[in-house]
């Protein structure tokens, strides 16, 4: 497959010089560089992403506590409508 890459002049010159020094074509040099980078990324451990549930700090609410707070909020809303 052929593609076009845009790289800085400095990177091109350094890659061209190093590929020549190693006896590789520039294409092969870039192929090996990309393969090496992909391999290193695949070796990294996958860290789980922890998303916040709210901006409040502290442990997560239990189902019971969440239910209790919802009922209290609904009661407060009902009382405010009466008064």
PDB file with one MODEL, atoms N, CA, C and O in Angstrom:
MODEL        1
ATOM      1  N   UNK A   1       0.848  -1.176   0.000  1.00  0.00           N
ATOM      2  CA  UNK A   1       0.000   0.000   0.000  1.00  0.00           C
ATOM      3  C   UNK A   1       0.891   1.235   0.000  1.00  0.00           C
ATOM      4  O   UNK A   1       1.943   1.258   0.639  1.00  0.00           O
ATOM      5  N   UNK A   2       0.468   2.230  -0.703  1.00  0.00           N
ATOM      6  CA  UNK A   2       1.208   3.479  -0.725  1.00  0.00           C
ATOM      7  C   UNK A   2       0.393   4.553  -0.025  1.00  0.00           C
ATOM      8  O   UNK A   2      -0.837   4.563  -0.094  1.00  0.00           O
ATOM      9  N   UNK A   3       1.095   5.456   0.650  1.00  0.00           N
ATOM     10  CA  UNK A   3       0.434   6.575   1.316  1.00  0.00           C
ATOM     11  C   UNK A   3       1.368   7.765   1.299  1.00  0.00           C
ATOM     12  O   UNK A   3       2.550   7.639   0.983  1.00  0.00           O
ATOM     13  N   UNK A   4       0.837   8.904   1.637  1.00  0.00           N
ATOM     14  CA  UNK A   4       1.636  10.121   1.725  1.00  0.00           C
ATOM     15  C   UNK A   4       1.712  10.538   3.176  1.00  0.00           C
ATOM     16  O   UNK A   4       0.693  10.602   3.864  1.00  0.00           O
ATOM     17  N   UNK A   5       2.914  10.823   3.643  1.00  0.00           N
ATOM     18  CA  UNK A   5       3.109  11.291   5.009  1.00  0.00           C
ATOM     19  C   UNK A   5       3.700  12.681   4.971  1.00  0.00           C
ATOM     20  O   UNK A   5       4.495  13.010   4.090  1.00  0.00           O
ATOM     21  N   UNK A   6       3.308  13.487   5.923  1.00  0.00           N
ATOM     22  CA  UNK A   6       3.912  14.815   6.059  1.00  0.00           C
ATOM     23  C   UNK A   6       4.751  14.787   7.330  1.00  0.00           C
ATOM     24  O   UNK A   6       4.227  14.602   8.428  1.00  0.00           O
ATOM     25  N   UNK A   7       6.043  14.970   7.173  1.00  0.00           N
ATOM     26  CA  UNK A   7       6.954  15.015   8.311  1.00  0.00           C
ATOM     27  C   UNK A   7       7.850  16.243   8.159  1.00  0.00           C
ATOM     28  O   UNK A   7       7.998  16.790   7.066  1.00  0.00           O
ATOM     29  N   UNK A   8       8.432  16.655   9.252  1.00  0.00           N
ATOM     30  CA  UNK A   8       9.297  17.834   9.195  1.00  0.00           C
ATOM     31  C   UNK A   8      10.552  17.519   8.387  1.00  0.00           C
ATOM     32  O   UNK A   8      10.955  16.363   8.263  1.00  0.00           O
ATOM     33  N   UNK A   9      11.155  18.561   7.846  1.00  0.00           N
ATOM     34  CA  UNK A   9      12.390  18.393   7.075  1.00  0.00           C
ATOM     35  C   UNK A   9      13.484  17.762   7.932  1.00  0.00           C
ATOM     36  O   UNK A   9      14.221  16.892   7.468  1.00  0.00           O
ATOM     37  N   UNK A  10      13.584  18.205   9.182  1.00  0.00           N
ATOM     38  CA  UNK A  10      14.612  17.674  10.069  1.00  0.00           C
ATOM     39  C   UNK A  10      14.411  16.182  10.307  1.00  0.00           C
ATOM     40  O   UNK A  10      15.369  15.410  10.258  1.00  0.00           O
ATOM     41  N   UNK A  11      13.172  15.773  10.566  1.00  0.00           N
ATOM     42  CA  UNK A  11      12.887  14.344  10.788  1.00  0.00           C
ATOM     43  C   UNK A  11      13.216  13.544   9.539  1.00  0.00           C
ATOM     44  O   UNK A  11      13.791  12.460   9.630  1.00  0.00           O
ATOM     45  N   UNK A  12      12.858  14.066   8.380  1.00  0.00           N
ATOM     46  CA  UNK A  12      13.161  13.384   7.122  1.00  0.00           C
ATOM     47  C   UNK A  12      14.668  13.201   6.947  1.00  0.00           C
ATOM     48  O   UNK A  12      15.132  12.103   6.637  1.00  0.00           O
ATOM     49  N   UNK A  13      15.429  14.275   7.145  1.00  0.00           N
ATOM     50  CA  UNK A  13      16.886  14.187   6.970  1.00  0.00           C
ATOM     51  C   UNK A  13      17.506  13.180   7.943  1.00  0.00           C
ATOM     52  O   UNK A  13      18.364  12.384   7.562  1.00  0.00           O
ATOM     53  N   UNK A  14      17.063  13.225   9.201  1.00  0.00           N
ATOM     54  CA  UNK A  14      17.610  12.291  10.205  1.00  0.00           C
ATOM     55  C   UNK A  14      17.251  10.844   9.862  1.00  0.00           C
ATOM     56  O   UNK A  14      18.086   9.948   9.979  1.00  0.00           O
ATOM     57  N   UNK A  15      15.998  10.620   9.436  1.00  0.00           N
ATOM     58  CA  UNK A  15      15.563   9.268   9.077  1.00  0.00           C
ATOM     59  C   UNK A  15      16.317   8.783   7.839  1.00  0.00           C
ATOM     60  O   UNK A  15      16.732   7.625   7.779  1.00  0.00           O
ATOM     61  N   UNK A  16      16.489   9.641   6.878  1.00  0.00           N
ATOM     62  CA  UNK A  16      17.212   9.282   5.645  1.00  0.00           C
ATOM     63  C   UNK A  16      18.658   8.919   5.963  1.00  0.00           C
ATOM     64  O   UNK A  16      19.178   7.931   5.445  1.00  0.00           O
ATOM     65  N   UNK A  17      19.309   9.716   6.814  1.00  0.00           N
ATOM     66  CA  UNK A  17      20.700   9.436   7.177  1.00  0.00           C
ATOM     67  C   UNK A  17      20.807   8.132   7.958  1.00  0.00           C
ATOM     68  O   UNK A  17      21.689   7.318   7.687  1.00  0.00           O
ATOM     69  N   UNK A  18      19.919   7.929   8.919  1.00  0.00           N
ATOM     70  CA  UNK A  18      19.986   6.712   9.746  1.00  0.00           C
ATOM     71  C   UNK A  18      19.644   5.482   8.925  1.00  0.00           C
ATOM     72  O   UNK A  18      20.266   4.435   9.103  1.00  0.00           O
ATOM     73  N   UNK A  19      18.659   5.581   8.019  1.00  0.00           N
ATOM     74  CA  UNK A  19      18.314   4.416   7.195  1.00  0.00           C
ATOM     75  C   UNK A  19      19.485   4.053   6.290  1.00  0.00           C
ATOM     76  O   UNK A  19      19.762   2.873   6.079  1.00  0.00           O
ATOM     77  N   UNK A  20      20.168   5.049   5.758  1.00  0.00           N
ATOM     78  CA  UNK A  20      21.335   4.801   4.919  1.00  0.00           C
ATOM     79  C   UNK A  20      22.449   4.149   5.725  1.00  0.00           C
ATOM     80  O   UNK A  20      23.101   3.211   5.267  1.00  0.00           O
ATOM     81  N   UNK A  21      22.653   4.662   6.932  1.00  0.00           N
ATOM     82  CA  UNK A  21      23.678   4.111   7.827  1.00  0.00           C
ATOM     83  C   UNK A  21      23.400   2.640   8.155  1.00  0.00           C
ATOM     84  O   UNK A  21      24.326   1.841   8.293  1.00  0.00           O
ATOM     85  N   UNK A  22      22.116   2.294   8.278  1.00  0.00           N
ATOM     86  CA  UNK A  22      21.736   0.909   8.601  1.00  0.00           C
ATOM     87  C   UNK A  22      21.599   0.021   7.368  1.00  0.00           C
ATOM     88  O   UNK A  22      21.390  -1.186   7.484  1.00  0.00           O
ATOM     89  N   UNK A  23      21.718   0.626   6.185  1.00  0.00           N
ATOM     90  CA  UNK A  23      21.588  -0.149   4.951  1.00  0.00           C
ATOM     91  C   UNK A  23      20.143  -0.502   4.641  1.00  0.00           C
ATOM     92  O   UNK A  23      19.871  -1.521   4.007  1.00  0.00           O
ATOM     93  N   UNK A  24      19.219   0.335   5.084  1.00  0.00           N
ATOM     94  CA  UNK A  24      17.795   0.103   4.842  1.00  0.00           C
ATOM     95  C   UNK A  24      17.259   1.153   3.891  1.00  0.00           C
ATOM     96  O   UNK A  24      17.768   2.272   3.823  1.00  0.00           O
ATOM     97  N   UNK A  25      16.223   0.777   3.157  1.00  0.00           N
ATOM     98  CA  UNK A  25      15.532   1.799   2.374  1.00  0.00           C
ATOM     99  C   UNK A  25      14.769   2.676   3.361  1.00  0.00           C
ATOM    100  O   UNK A  25      14.462   2.257   4.477  1.00  0.00           O
ATOM    101  N   UNK A  26      14.474   3.886   2.937  1.00  0.00           N
ATOM    102  CA  UNK A  26      13.719   4.792   3.799  1.00  0.00           C
ATOM    103  C   UNK A  26      12.345   4.194   4.110  1.00  0.00           C
ATOM    104  O   UNK A  26      11.840   4.321   5.225  1.00  0.00           O
ATOM    105  N   UNK A  27      11.749   3.542   3.108  1.00  0.00           N
ATOM    106  CA  UNK A  27      10.451   2.895   3.320  1.00  0.00           C
ATOM    107  C   UNK A  27      10.548   1.846   4.417  1.00  0.00           C
ATOM    108  O   UNK A  27       9.723   1.814   5.330  1.00  0.00           O
ATOM    109  N   UNK A  28      11.559   0.988   4.326  1.00  0.00           N
ATOM    110  CA  UNK A  28      11.716  -0.076   5.329  1.00  0.00           C
ATOM    111  C   UNK A  28      12.017   0.518   6.703  1.00  0.00           C
ATOM    112  O   UNK A  28      11.544   0.005   7.718  1.00  0.00           O
ATOM    113  N   UNK A  29      12.794   1.587   6.741  1.00  0.00           N
ATOM    114  CA  UNK A  29      13.102   2.247   8.000  1.00  0.00           C
ATOM    115  C   UNK A  29      11.822   2.726   8.687  1.00  0.00           C
ATOM    116  O   UNK A  29      11.635   2.513   9.885  1.00  0.00           O
ATOM    117  N   UNK A  30      10.937   3.380   7.912  1.00  0.00           N
ATOM    118  CA  UNK A  30       9.680   3.857   8.480  1.00  0.00           C
ATOM    119  C   UNK A  30       8.763   2.701   8.860  1.00  0.00           C
ATOM    120  O   UNK A  30       8.086   2.767   9.887  1.00  0.00           O
ATOM    121  N   UNK A  31       8.728   1.641   8.049  1.00  0.00           N
ATOM    122  CA  UNK A  31       7.914   0.468   8.395  1.00  0.00           C
ATOM    123  C   UNK A  31       8.342  -0.105   9.741  1.00  0.00           C
ATOM    124  O   UNK A  31       7.502  -0.407  10.588  1.00  0.00           O
ATOM    125  N   UNK A  32       9.656  -0.254   9.935  1.00  0.00           N
ATOM    126  CA  UNK A  32      10.161  -0.804  11.192  1.00  0.00           C
ATOM    127  C   UNK A  32       9.868   0.123  12.367  1.00  0.00           C
ATOM    128  O   UNK A  32       9.547  -0.336  13.463  1.00  0.00           O
ATOM    129  N   UNK A  33       9.979   1.426  12.136  1.00  0.00           N
ATOM    130  CA  UNK A  33       9.705   2.384  13.197  1.00  0.00           C
ATOM    131  C   UNK A  33       8.240   2.308  13.630  1.00  0.00           C
ATOM    132  O   UNK A  33       7.940   2.314  14.824  1.00  0.00           O
ATOM    133  N   UNK A  34       7.341   2.237  12.666  1.00  0.00           N
ATOM    134  CA  UNK A  34       5.918   2.151  12.989  1.00  0.00           C
ATOM    135  C   UNK A  34       5.609   0.816  13.668  1.00  0.00           C
ATOM    136  O   UNK A  34       4.866   0.781  14.648  1.00  0.00           O
ATOM    137  N   UNK A  35       6.164  -0.267  13.163  1.00  0.00           N
ATOM    138  CA  UNK A  35       5.946  -1.582  13.780  1.00  0.00           C
ATOM    139  C   UNK A  35       6.442  -1.600  15.228  1.00  0.00           C
ATOM    140  O   UNK A  35       5.777  -2.145  16.109  1.00  0.00           O
ATOM    141  N   UNK A  36       7.606  -1.005  15.468  1.00  0.00           N
ATOM    142  CA  UNK A  36       8.155  -0.955  16.827  1.00  0.00           C
ATOM    143  C   UNK A  36       7.259  -0.145  17.747  1.00  0.00           C
ATOM    144  O   UNK A  36       7.015  -0.541  18.887  1.00  0.00           O
ATOM    145  N   UNK A  37       6.770   0.983  17.262  1.00  0.00           N
ATOM    146  CA  UNK A  37       5.883   1.825  18.077  1.00  0.00           C
ATOM    147  C   UNK A  37       4.579   1.101  18.397  1.00  0.00           C
ATOM    148  O   UNK A  37       4.105   1.150  19.532  1.00  0.00           O
ATOM    149  N   UNK A  38       3.999   0.433  17.407  1.00  0.00           N
ATOM    150  CA  UNK A  38       2.763  -0.313  17.636  1.00  0.00           C
ATOM    151  C   UNK A  38       2.976  -1.427  18.659  1.00  0.00           C
ATOM    152  O   UNK A  38       2.141  -1.636  19.539  1.00  0.00           O
ATOM    153  N   UNK A  39       4.089  -2.135  18.542  1.00  0.00           N
ATOM    154  CA  UNK A  39       4.387  -3.220  19.479  1.00  0.00           C
ATOM    155  C   UNK A  39       4.533  -2.692  20.899  1.00  0.00           C
ATOM    156  O   UNK A  39       4.063  -3.321  21.847  1.00  0.00           O
ATOM    157  N   UNK A  40       5.181  -1.540  21.050  1.00  0.00           N
ATOM    158  CA  UNK A  40       5.365  -0.992  22.396  1.00  0.00           C
ATOM    159  C   UNK A  40       4.027  -0.558  22.984  1.00  0.00           C
ATOM    160  O   UNK A  40       3.811  -0.703  24.188  1.00  0.00           O
ATOM    161  N   UNK A  41       3.138  -0.034  22.171  1.00  0.00           N
ATOM    162  CA  UNK A  41       1.810   0.353  22.656  1.00  0.00           C
ATOM    163  C   UNK A  41       0.979  -0.864  23.040  1.00  0.00           C
ATOM    164  O   UNK A  41       0.212  -0.821  24.002  1.00  0.00           O
ATOM    165  N   UNK A  42       1.133  -1.944  22.289  1.00  0.00           N
ATOM    166  CA  UNK A  42       0.379  -3.165  22.584  1.00  0.00           C
ATOM    167  C   UNK A  42       0.876  -3.840  23.851  1.00  0.00           C
ATOM    168  O   UNK A  42       0.130  -4.600  24.469  1.00  0.00           O
ATOM    169  N   UNK A  43       2.119  -3.582  24.256  1.00  0.00           N
ATOM    170  CA  UNK A  43       2.665  -4.183  25.481  1.00  0.00           C
ATOM    171  C   UNK A  43       2.249  -3.431  26.734  1.00  0.00           C
ATOM    172  O   UNK A  43       2.366  -3.966  27.836  1.00  0.00           O
ATOM    173  N   UNK A  44       1.767  -2.205  26.590  1.00  0.00           N
ATOM    174  CA  UNK A  44       1.369  -1.410  27.744  1.00  0.00           C
ATOM    175  C   UNK A  44       0.166  -2.040  28.428  1.00  0.00           C
ATOM    176  O   UNK A  44      -0.757  -2.513  27.765  1.00  0.00           O
ATOM    177  N   UNK A  45       0.181  -2.045  29.762  1.00  0.00           N
ATOM    178  CA  UNK A  45      -1.001  -2.554  30.451  1.00  0.00           C
ATOM    179  C   UNK A  45      -2.176  -1.600  30.248  1.00  0.00           C
ATOM    180  O   UNK A  45      -2.004  -0.382  30.200  1.00  0.00           O
ATOM    181  N   UNK A  46      -3.346  -2.166  30.134  1.00  0.00           N
ATOM    182  CA  UNK A  46      -4.543  -1.355  29.953  1.00  0.00           C
ATOM    183  C   UNK A  46      -5.046  -0.951  31.328  1.00  0.00           C
ATOM    184  O   UNK A  46      -5.367  -1.799  32.161  1.00  0.00           O
ATOM    185  N   UNK A  47      -5.109   0.350  31.555  1.00  0.00           N
ATOM    186  CA  UNK A  47      -5.580   0.854  32.832  1.00  0.00           C
ATOM    187  C   UNK A  47      -7.069   1.135  32.721  1.00  0.00           C
ATOM    188  O   UNK A  47      -7.515   1.756  31.756  1.00  0.00           O
ATOM    189  N   UNK A  48      -7.843   0.682  33.704  1.00  0.00           N
ATOM    190  CA  UNK A  48      -9.277   0.967  33.636  1.00  0.00           C
ATOM    191  C   UNK A  48      -9.541   2.459  33.798  1.00  0.00           C
ATOM    192  O   UNK A  48      -8.821   3.156  34.513  1.00  0.00           O
ATOM    193  N   UNK A  49     -10.556   2.924  33.140  1.00  0.00           N
ATOM    194  CA  UNK A  49     -10.942   4.320  33.247  1.00  0.00           C
ATOM    195  C   UNK A  49     -12.001   4.425  34.334  1.00  0.00           C
ATOM    196  O   UNK A  49     -13.032   3.755  34.279  1.00  0.00           O
ATOM    197  N   UNK A  50     -11.739   5.265  35.315  1.00  0.00           N
ATOM    198  CA  UNK A  50     -12.685   5.464  36.405  1.00  0.00           C
ATOM    199  C   UNK A  50     -13.352   6.822  36.205  1.00  0.00           C
ATOM    200  O   UNK A  50     -12.698   7.864  36.257  1.00  0.00           O
ATOM    201  N   UNK A  51     -14.642   6.793  35.980  1.00  0.00           N
ATOM    202  CA  UNK A  51     -15.376   8.022  35.757  1.00  0.00           C
ATOM    203  C   UNK A  51     -16.037   8.476  37.050  1.00  0.00           C
ATOM    204  O   UNK A  51     -16.571   7.652  37.792  1.00  0.00           O
ATOM    205  N   UNK A  52     -16.010   9.773  37.328  1.00  0.00           N
ATOM    206  CA  UNK A  52     -16.675  10.248  38.546  1.00  0.00           C
ATOM    207  C   UNK A  52     -18.190  10.195  38.380  1.00  0.00           C
ATOM    208  O   UNK A  52     -18.719  10.419  37.291  1.00  0.00           O
ATOM    209  N   UNK A  53     -18.881   9.893  39.487  1.00  0.00           N
ATOM    210  CA  UNK A  53     -20.332   9.872  39.427  1.00  0.00           C
ATOM    211  C   UNK A  53     -20.916  11.241  39.745  1.00  0.00           C
ATOM    212  O   UNK A  53     -22.046  11.544  39.361  1.00  0.00           O
ATOM    213  N   UNK A  54     -20.157  12.056  40.439  1.00  0.00           N
ATOM    214  CA  UNK A  54     -20.585  13.409  40.750  1.00  0.00           C
ATOM    215  C   UNK A  54     -19.367  14.224  41.133  1.00  0.00           C
ATOM    216  O   UNK A  54     -18.247  13.717  41.175  1.00  0.00           O
ATOM    217  N   UNK A  55     -19.603  15.484  41.407  1.00  0.00           N
ATOM    218  CA  UNK A  55     -18.493  16.333  41.813  1.00  0.00           C
ATOM    219  C   UNK A  55     -18.265  16.279  43.316  1.00  0.00           C
ATOM    220  O   UNK A  55     -17.342  16.911  43.831  1.00  0.00           O
ATOM    221  N   UNK A  56     -19.107  15.523  44.024  1.00  0.00           N
ATOM    222  CA  UNK A  56     -18.984  15.389  45.471  1.00  0.00           C
ATOM    223  C   UNK A  56     -17.924  14.340  45.772  1.00  0.00           C
ATOM    224  O   UNK A  56     -17.899  13.271  45.160  1.00  0.00           O
ATOM    225  N   UNK A  57     -17.045  14.659  46.725  1.00  0.00           N
ATOM    226  CA  UNK A  57     -16.002  13.712  47.081  1.00  0.00           C
ATOM    227  C   UNK A  57     -16.522  12.730  48.115  1.00  0.00           C
ATOM    228  O   UNK A  57     -17.391  13.070  48.916  1.00  0.00           O
ATOM    229  N   UNK A  58     -16.004  11.536  48.101  1.00  0.00           N
ATOM    230  CA  UNK A  58     -16.369  10.535  49.085  1.00  0.00           C
ATOM    231  C   UNK A  58     -16.759   9.241  48.399  1.00  0.00           C
ATOM    232  O   UNK A  58     -16.745   9.144  47.171  1.00  0.00           O
ATOM    233  N   UNK A  59     -17.108   8.250  49.201  1.00  0.00           N
ATOM    234  CA  UNK A  59     -17.457   6.952  48.622  1.00  0.00           C
ATOM    235  C   UNK A  59     -18.796   7.024  47.874  1.00  0.00           C
ATOM    236  O   UNK A  59     -19.611   7.913  48.117  1.00  0.00           O
ATOM    237  N   UNK A  60     -18.997   6.089  46.981  1.00  0.00           N
ATOM    238  CA  UNK A  60     -20.248   6.025  46.227  1.00  0.00           C
ATOM    239  C   UNK A  60     -21.398   5.694  47.169  1.00  0.00           C
ATOM    240  O   UNK A  60     -21.214   5.005  48.173  1.00  0.00           O
ATOM    241  N   UNK A  61     -22.586   6.194  46.834  1.00  0.00           N
ATOM    242  CA  UNK A  61     -23.756   5.927  47.656  1.00  0.00           C
ATOM    243  C   UNK A  61     -24.258   4.513  47.420  1.00  0.00           C
ATOM    244  O   UNK A  61     -24.194   3.987  46.308  1.00  0.00           O
ATOM    245  N   UNK A  62     -24.758   3.910  48.492  1.00  0.00           N
ATOM    246  CA  UNK A  62     -25.396   2.595  48.343  1.00  0.00           C
ATOM    247  C   UNK A  62     -26.755   2.801  47.706  1.00  0.00           C
ATOM    248  O   UNK A  62     -27.268   3.920  47.673  1.00  0.00           O
ATOM    249  N   UNK A  63     -27.340   1.726  47.201  1.00  0.00           N
ATOM    250  CA  UNK A  63     -28.673   1.818  46.611  1.00  0.00           C
ATOM    251  C   UNK A  63     -29.688   2.314  47.639  1.00  0.00           C
ATOM    252  O   UNK A  63     -30.567   3.116  47.323  1.00  0.00           O
ATOM    253  N   UNK A  64     -29.555   1.828  48.870  1.00  0.00           N
ATOM    254  CA  UNK A  64     -30.485   2.229  49.927  1.00  0.00           C
ATOM    255  C   UNK A  64     -30.377   3.729  50.227  1.00  0.00           C
ATOM    256  O   UNK A  64     -31.391   4.413  50.367  1.00  0.00           O
ATOM    257  N   UNK A  65     -29.139   4.232  50.325  1.00  0.00           N
ATOM    258  CA  UNK A  65     -28.939   5.646  50.613  1.00  0.00           C
ATOM    259  C   UNK A  65     -29.442   6.506  49.459  1.00  0.00           C
ATOM    260  O   UNK A  65     -30.043   7.555  49.689  1.00  0.00           O
ATOM    261  N   UNK A  66     -29.207   6.081  48.239  1.00  0.00           N
ATOM    262  CA  UNK A  66     -29.690   6.815  47.079  1.00  0.00           C
ATOM    263  C   UNK A  66     -31.219   6.864  47.085  1.00  0.00           C
ATOM    264  O   UNK A  66     -31.809   7.910  46.815  1.00  0.00           O
ATOM    265  N   UNK A  67     -31.862   5.726  47.395  1.00  0.00           N
ATOM    266  CA  UNK A  67     -33.329   5.652  47.459  1.00  0.00           C
ATOM    267  C   UNK A  67     -33.848   6.583  48.560  1.00  0.00           C
ATOM    268  O   UNK A  67     -34.826   7.302  48.351  1.00  0.00           O
ATOM    269  N   UNK A  68     -33.201   6.575  49.730  1.00  0.00           N
ATOM    270  CA  UNK A  68     -33.614   7.414  50.839  1.00  0.00           C
ATOM    271  C   UNK A  68     -33.502   8.893  50.469  1.00  0.00           C
ATOM    272  O   UNK A  68     -34.402   9.678  50.766  1.00  0.00           O
ATOM    273  N   UNK A  69     -32.400   9.271  49.820  1.00  0.00           N
ATOM    274  CA  UNK A  69     -32.209  10.669  49.435  1.00  0.00           C
ATOM    275  C   UNK A  69     -33.218  11.111  48.376  1.00  0.00           C
ATOM    276  O   UNK A  69     -33.697  12.244  48.399  1.00  0.00           O
ATOM    277  N   UNK A  70     -33.534  10.210  47.451  1.00  0.00           N
ATOM    278  CA  UNK A  70     -34.518  10.551  46.429  1.00  0.00           C
ATOM    279  C   UNK A  70     -35.893  10.776  47.057  1.00  0.00           C
ATOM    280  O   UNK A  70     -36.593  11.726  46.709  1.00  0.00           O
ATOM    281  N   UNK A  71     -36.271   9.902  47.977  1.00  0.00           N
ATOM    282  CA  UNK A  71     -37.559  10.059  48.658  1.00  0.00           C
ATOM    283  C   UNK A  71     -37.600  11.357  49.463  1.00  0.00           C
ATOM    284  O   UNK A  71     -38.624  12.040  49.474  1.00  0.00           O
ATOM    285  N   UNK A  72     -36.510  11.704  50.131  1.00  0.00           N
ATOM    286  CA  UNK A  72     -36.454  12.939  50.914  1.00  0.00           C
ATOM    287  C   UNK A  72     -36.579  14.144  49.995  1.00  0.00           C
ATOM    288  O   UNK A  72     -37.260  15.110  50.340  1.00  0.00           O
ATOM    289  N   UNK A  73     -35.938  14.106  48.837  1.00  0.00           N
ATOM    290  CA  UNK A  73     -36.024  15.215  47.886  1.00  0.00           C
ATOM    291  C   UNK A  73     -37.433  15.349  47.329  1.00  0.00           C
ATOM    292  O   UNK A  73     -37.941  16.458  47.162  1.00  0.00           O
ATOM    293  N   UNK A  74     -38.063  14.208  47.043  1.00  0.00           N
ATOM    294  CA  UNK A  74     -39.439  14.248  46.548  1.00  0.00           C
ATOM    295  C   UNK A  74     -40.384  14.802  47.613  1.00  0.00           C
ATOM    296  O   UNK A  74     -41.280  15.587  47.303  1.00  0.00           O
ATOM    297  N   UNK A  75     -40.181  14.393  48.872  1.00  0.00           N
ATOM    298  CA  UNK A  75     -41.004  14.896  49.962  1.00  0.00           C
ATOM    299  C   UNK A  75     -40.812  16.401  50.123  1.00  0.00           C
ATOM    300  O   UNK A  75     -41.783  17.140  50.287  1.00  0.00           O
ATOM    301  N   UNK A  76     -39.578  16.849  50.076  1.00  0.00           N
ATOM    302  CA  UNK A  76     -39.290  18.283  50.190  1.00  0.00           C
ATOM    303  C   UNK A  76     -39.952  19.056  49.057  1.00  0.00           C
ATOM    304  O   UNK A  76     -40.485  20.145  49.273  1.00  0.00           O
ATOM    305  N   UNK A  77     -39.919  18.498  47.850  1.00  0.00           N
ATOM    306  CA  UNK A  77     -40.553  19.153  46.709  1.00  0.00           C
ATOM    307  C   UNK A  77     -42.068  19.218  46.901  1.00  0.00           C
ATOM    308  O   UNK A  77     -42.684  20.244  46.612  1.00  0.00           O
ATOM    309  N   UNK A  78     -42.675  18.128  47.389  1.00  0.00           N
ATOM    310  CA  UNK A  78     -44.125  18.107  47.642  1.00  0.00           C
ATOM    311  C   UNK A  78     -44.506  19.134  48.695  1.00  0.00           C
ATOM    312  O   UNK A  78     -45.499  19.845  48.541  1.00  0.00           O
ATOM    313  N   UNK A  79     -43.718  19.215  49.768  1.00  0.00           N
ATOM    314  CA  UNK A  79     -44.016  20.169  50.848  1.00  0.00           C
ATOM    315  C   UNK A  79     -43.879  21.612  50.381  1.00  0.00           C
ATOM    316  O   UNK A  79     -44.645  22.481  50.799  1.00  0.00           O
ATOM    317  N   UNK A  80     -42.900  21.867  49.513  1.00  0.00           N
ATOM    318  CA  UNK A  80     -42.717  23.251  49.023  1.00  0.00           C
ATOM    319  C   UNK A  80     -43.879  23.667  48.140  1.00  0.00           C
ATOM    320  O   UNK A  80     -44.220  24.849  48.084  1.00  0.00           O
ATOM    321  N   UNK A  81     -44.491  22.715  47.452  1.00  0.00           N
ATOM    322  CA  UNK A  81     -45.641  23.039  46.591  1.00  0.00           C
ATOM    323  C   UNK A  81     -46.888  23.348  47.436  1.00  0.00           C
ATOM    324  O   UNK A  81     -47.757  24.109  47.010  1.00  0.00           O
ATOM    325  N   UNK A  82     -46.968  22.746  48.644  1.00  0.00           N
ATOM    326  CA  UNK A  82     -48.116  22.987  49.511  1.00  0.00           C
ATOM    327  C   UNK A  82     -48.021  24.333  50.221  1.00  0.00           C
ATOM    328  O   UNK A  82     -49.035  24.985  50.468  1.00  0.00           O
ATOM    329  N   UNK A  83     -46.811  24.739  50.544  1.00  0.00           N
ATOM    330  CA  UNK A  83     -46.648  25.926  51.392  1.00  0.00           C
ATOM    331  C   UNK A  83     -46.383  27.129  50.620  1.00  0.00           C
ATOM    332  O   UNK A  83     -46.223  28.207  51.193  1.00  0.00           O
TER     333      UNK A  83
ENDMDL
END
